[in-house]
Amino acid sequence: MSQETPETAGGQEGPGVLAPGPLRADVVVVGAGITGVVTALALADGGADVVVLDKAAAGATTTARSTGKLSVLQGVQLARIAHNGDEAVASYLAAGFAGLGWLRRTLDDLGVPVENRDDLTVATTPAQVPQVEAVLETCSRHGLAAAWEDEPPYPVPTFGAVRLPGQGQVDPLRMLSALRSRLRARGVPVHDGVRVRQVRRLRSGVALRTTRGTVLAEHVVLATGTPPGRLGGLFMRLEAGRSLLTTWDVPDPAALPAGFAGTMSITAGSPTRSLRMAGGLLMVGGEGYLTGREPNPAARLATLDEWTHTHLPVGNAHHTWAAQDYISDTGLPFVGPAVPGDERVLVATGYGKWGLTTGAGAGLALAGRLLGDPVEWGPALEPWAWPPEPTARSAATFGEQSKGWACAVTRPTGEAPGGGEVSRVCPHLGGVVRWNDQEKSWDCPVHGSRFAPDGTLLEGPATENLAQR
């Protein structure tokens, strides 16, 4: 699987260099995806002393691997969180609108184009119609200018859709690179290639143990996919999922449905299909699965490719990649203290695959909190603001851990092609990793940590590599 997207190829930044001795700052932001860079820019604008750390360069972030959609409609997300009540939905929308507005203004100033698009949530089966109707009802109740459409511009027969105008799409890597450049122009150091191994709360402030030395701060913002280690126990409240994305030539754009190019779309139910045009290519996403729990990721990709060939006038495939995101047990993102009442360590995660607009809004909320100017919708997005949804997540996770240990008794090590023999036990909490032959990685089915063939940590709450055998 190619690890580049059409809009993430190239543009890599070299790693920053930490100075000898402990690095100190008022605020250290860990993670230089959309949430991290927005947080850091807003803090710098407010006069704070900020340093940004990231495990890799811009192209490796979840932001760069996203679909690049800037929308507050977000498939069926609004209806999904409505069980938390109108306050939760209103706060979530406020975060989305704040993020979308900030991005439009800032990217316009930076010369990064945002293409205006209408966003569609589409019902492709009769069973999906109630979900789409619930989205429309939620939009209407909260004043969004959404409307029902009987015959949306979609490549397969539909049973209607909700259309929300005034949304947008962007090249995510170009956006992220421009925002990082602005950070550096403002004098904010961005250190790539620095992974956090431990977050230790001190009597006053926080100490980070990293792969490049110690970093001290009064406050730390963990703008990572999931907080590293076991901080606050939030890893138990998040479920990791991977989404597949592909891009294709379209030899005859006129063969696409009339009006298709002016929209972004996603289906309301499974199988998920996310579509948009990207720099003259057609981007197709879908076939998502829980990290480490899919026995045949290659079959998922084959299914997505077959659907694309069957329903769309495509030519050659250009790129194939995957992105990981986390869904919380409330359906809402976690934006606020990792531990209740402790402002030293703040987190932002659980975007449920809608992290661009919401992630930017989360960055504004975190910066406002630290600058003493909190946004009024911020409290509703704190990790403990709402009770968890009644799901089988905990039981399923325990089951995966138990099955993994049963397997590890007979096969305690694994060997990947060219990767050497490694322990199959995840160093985070002892889950047993599984080989992903599509992405050539070891994936943990318990909390979503991922490792390269040689056991090198790629992502997740784990902070150490797989042990060598």
N, C-alpha and C positions, 0 to 999 in steps of 0.2 A: 504494500500500500504506500503510495507516495505520501510524504509528510508535508507537501506544500499545497496550498490552495492557489487559485488563480490570482487572488489578491494578496497572498502572503509570500509569493516567491520573491526572494531578494530582500533588500532593505534591512538586513540584519545589523545590529549594533554590537560593537565590541564590549567586553565586560569592563565594568568600572574597577578601580583599584582602591581597596581600602587602605587607609594610612596606617603606619605602625602604631600599635597601642590601641586601646579601646576607642571606637568611634562613638561620639556623643551627639545627641540632638534632642530638641524639645519633643519632637514626634518622629518616630520611625514608621514608615509605611512599608509593609511587607507585601509584595505583589504589585507588579506594574502593568496589570491589565486595566480595563476601563475604570473600575472602582478605585484602584490605587492611584492612577494618574489624576483623576478628577479630585480625589481627596487631597492629594499633595498640592495640586494647583490652587485649590480653594484655600488651603492652609497658608500657602506662600502668599497669596493675595491678601490674607488677613495678618501677615507679618510674622507668622510662626517660623521657627527654625526646623526645616524638614529634611529628612534623608529617605530615599527610596531604595529598597532592596528587592531583587527578583532572582529567581533560580536560573533564568535563562534570558535570551534576548526576546524582542517583541514578537517575532514570528511564532514562538513556541507557546504563547499564551492562549487561553480559552477564547479571549476576545478576538484574537487574530484568526482563529479557526471557526468563528461563528458564521451565521448566514448573513450578517451585516444588516439585519432588519431593525429599523428604529420605529417602534410602534407601541402604542398603549393598548391595542386590541388583544394581541397575543393569543390567538387561537381561542381555546375555551377557558383560559386562565381566570378571567374575571368571574365567570360562572362557578368555577371550581372553588374560588376562595369566598364566595358569597355566603357560605354556611357560617363564616365567622361574623357576619353582620355587616351592615352598611358602613359602620365606622372603619372597619378593616378595608373594605373595597375603596372607600373614599381616600383613605390614607395611601393605599397602594397606587391608586390613580394619580394622586398628588405627587408621589415620588416619580412616577413615570413621566408626567407632564413636566416636572421640574428638570428631570434628566434630559428629556427630548428638547426642551427649550434651551437649556445650557449648551447642549451639543450643537444645535443649529447655529446659535450665535457664535460660539467659539470656533467651530469649523469654518464658518463663513469668513471669520477674521483671519483664519490660517490658510484660506484658499483651498480647503478640502471640500469637494462638491458633495452635497447631500441631494440625491435625486428624489423628487417628490413622487410618492406612490400611494395608491389606495390599498388598504390591507383587507384581505378577505379571509373569513373563516367559513369553510365550505363543508356542506353535508354531502357525502358521496353514497350514503345508504339511508334508507328510511329510519334506521335506528339512530342515526346521528342528528336527525332533525330536532328532537327535543333539546339536545345539547346546544345547537345553534340558536334555537329560539330562546333558551335561557341566557345565552350571551347577549342577544338583542335586548331582552328584558332588563338585564343588568345595566347595559349601556344606556337605555332609556331612563332608567331610574336615577342614573348619575349624570345625566345631561350630555352624553356623548352623541354626536351627530351621526350615529350609525343607522343604517337602513337595510331592510330585507331586499334581496335580489333573487328573483326566480331563476334567471338564466345567467349565472356568472360566467366570465370568460375563463373556462377551465377545460382541460383536455379530455375529461371523461364525463359521462352523464352525471348530473347532480340533482339534488333534491332541495336546492336553494343555498343561499349564503348570506352572511352579514358582511356589509361593506362599510369600512370606516375610512373616509377621505382624510387627506392632510398628513399622512404618515411619510416615512422616508426610508431610503436605503443608502448604504455607504460602503466603500472599500474599507474593511475593518483594520487592515494592517496600515494602510495609508493614514487613516484616522489616528491610530495608536502611535505611529511614528511621529506624526506632527505634534501630538500632545506631549510626547516625551521630549521632543526638541524644544517645545515651549518651556517645559520644566527646566531643562538645562539652561535655556536663555534667562530664566528667572533666578539662576544660581542654585537650583535644587539638584544635588548630586543624585544620579541614578546608577546604582551599582548592579550590573547584571552578573550572573554566575555566582550568586551568593545564596546558599540555601540555609534556612533556619533549622537548627537541630533541636533547640530547646528554648522555651519561653519561661523565664523565671521571674515571678513578681517579688520585688524587693519591698522593704519597709517604705521606701520612697522611690517610685519608679519601677523600671523593668530592665532586666538584663537578657539579651538574646545571645545564645551560643550559636554561632554560624560556622559554615565551612571556611570562612575567611577571617575568623577572629571574633572577639566580643564586641557587642554593640549595646550601649546604654542609652536609655531614653526615659523621659517623664511619662510618655504615653506611647503605646504601640497600636497600630491599626493593622490587623491581619486581613488583608484584602486578597486572600487566596481562595482557591476552590473550596477547600475545607480547612479549618484551623489545624496547624501541625500538632502532632502528638495527641494528648488526651485532654487538652485544656477545656474546662467547663463541661466536659462530657458531650459536647455538641456533635461529635462524630456519631453518637448513638441515635441522633435525631435527624440524620441526613442519609439519603439514599443516592448512591452514585450511579449515573447512567451515561452511556455513550450513544452518540448519534452519528450516522453516516451521511456524508455529503459527497456529491459528485458534480462535475461540470462537463458540458457537451457543446460541440459545434451545432449550430442550427443553419444548415445550408440555405434553407428557404424560410426566412422569418415570416413571410406572408402566410405560410402554412399553419402558423400558430393561431389559436382562437382570436377573433377580433377583440381588441382591447386588452389582450393578455399582457403585453409589454408594459402597460401602465399600472400593473398591479403586482402585489406580492400576495401569496396565498398559502394557506395550510389547512389540512383537513381537520375535522372536528374529532375524529376517532381513529381507531386503528384499522388498517395500517396507516400510519402518519405519512403524509407527503407534503413537503414544503418546497415551494417553487418561487423562483424569481429570475430575472435576467441579470447578469453580472458581467459588465464590460464586453458585451457582445456574445457571451456564453450563457447557456441555460444552466442554472444551479438547481439541482434536485437533491433534497434531503429526506431522510426517513429511516425506517427499519431500526429504530433505537432499541436498546436492550440494557439491562442492568449489568454493570461492570462485573466481569468474572463469572457471570451466571449463564452466559450464552454458549452452548456447546459448539456452535458452528458459525462464528461471525462471517466467514467467507460465504456461507449460504445466504445470509442476510444481504450481503452486498450483491450477490447474483440476483436475488429477488428484486432489489431496487433497480438494477441495470435492466432486467427483463421488462419490468413495468415501464421504465423510461422508453425503451425501444418500441414497446407495444403501443404506447399512447401519445408519443410526442415525435415530431419530425426531426430527429437528431441525427448527426453524423458521428464523428469520432468522439470518444471520451477523452477528456483532457486531464482532469485531476480527480483523485479520490483521497479522502481523508476522514478523520473522525475527531470529534470534540467531546469532552467530558464536562458534565455539570451535575449539580446536586439539587435534590428536591427535599424540602423540609417536611417535618411531620405536622406542620400546620397549613402547608400550602403557600405560606407567605415567606418572604426572605427573612433571614436573621440579620438585623442591622443594629448593633449596639453592644453593650458590655458582654464579654464572654462569660463573666461571672456576675450574677445580679448585684448591683450596687457598687461594683468595682470599675471605676473609669480608667484604670491604668491600661487595660487591654480591651480594645474594641474589635469587633469582627463584622464581616459582611460576606454572606454566603447564602446558598439555598434559593437561587434565582429560578430554578425550574426550567432552565434552557431559554430564559428571556432576560439575559443579563445586560444588554446594551443600555436601553433606556433606564431600566430599573437600577442597574449597577451605577450609572451616572448619578441618578437620584440618591442612591445610597451614599456615594462619595460626598455629595453636598450635605447630607444629613450628618455624616460623621464629622466633617470639617466644622459645621456649625456647632455641633456639640462641644468640640474641643476649643473653639474660639469663644465660647460663651454666648452664642447666638443661635440656639437650637431652633430647628424648623418645627412648626406645630404638629406636623404629621409624623414626626420621628418616633414618638413613643409607641405608636401602633405597630411598628416594625421591629421592636425589640424582641430578642429571642424568647422571652417568657411572657409576651403580651397576650397570647392566646393558647388555649389548651390544644394538645395534639389531636389530629384526626384519628378516629377509631379505625385503624388499619391493622393488617397482619404483619407489618414491617418487622417488629421485634422478633416475632416467632420465626419469620422467614430467615432473618439474619442468624438467629441462634441455630436454626436448622442447617444453614450453610456452613457454619463453623463446625458443627458436629460432624457433618458429612465429610468436611475437609480433613478433620483429624482422623476419622476412620480410614480415609484414603492414605493419609500421611504415615500411618502405621506400617503399611505395606510398601509405599513409595515415598520415602521421606525426602528424596532429592529429585531434581529434574534436570534434563539436559536439552538445551535449545541448539539448533544448528549453528555451529560456530561460536556458541556462547559459553561453553564450559558447563560444568556441573554446579548447580546452586541448590541451596536449601529451599524447599517449597513452603517453608513456614514464614509468613509475613511478620516482620519485626514489630509491627504496631501492636496487635493484640492476639497474634497466634493463628490467624486465619491461614488457610492453605491455598496458595496461588495456583492458578490454572493457566496453561499455555494458550495464548490467543494467536492462532496461526495466520490470521489476516493482518494483524498489526505487528506481529513478531514481538510480543511482550508477555510478561507474566502478570496476570491480573488477579487481585484479591476479591473474592465474592462477598466478603464480609463488610468492609468499609471503603472499598474502591481504590486502594493503593495499587499503583502499577510500576512495573520494573522492566528494564531492558533485558535482552537475552542473557547478558552476563551478570544480571542481578542488580545493576545500577538503578537507583530510585528515579522514577520519572515523575510521579505525582501521587497525591493522596495524603491522608493523615500520617502515614509512616514518615519517619525522619531519617531512617538508616537504610542502607542497601540490604538485599538478601545476602545471607552468609554464603561464603564460598565453601565448597566441599572438595 
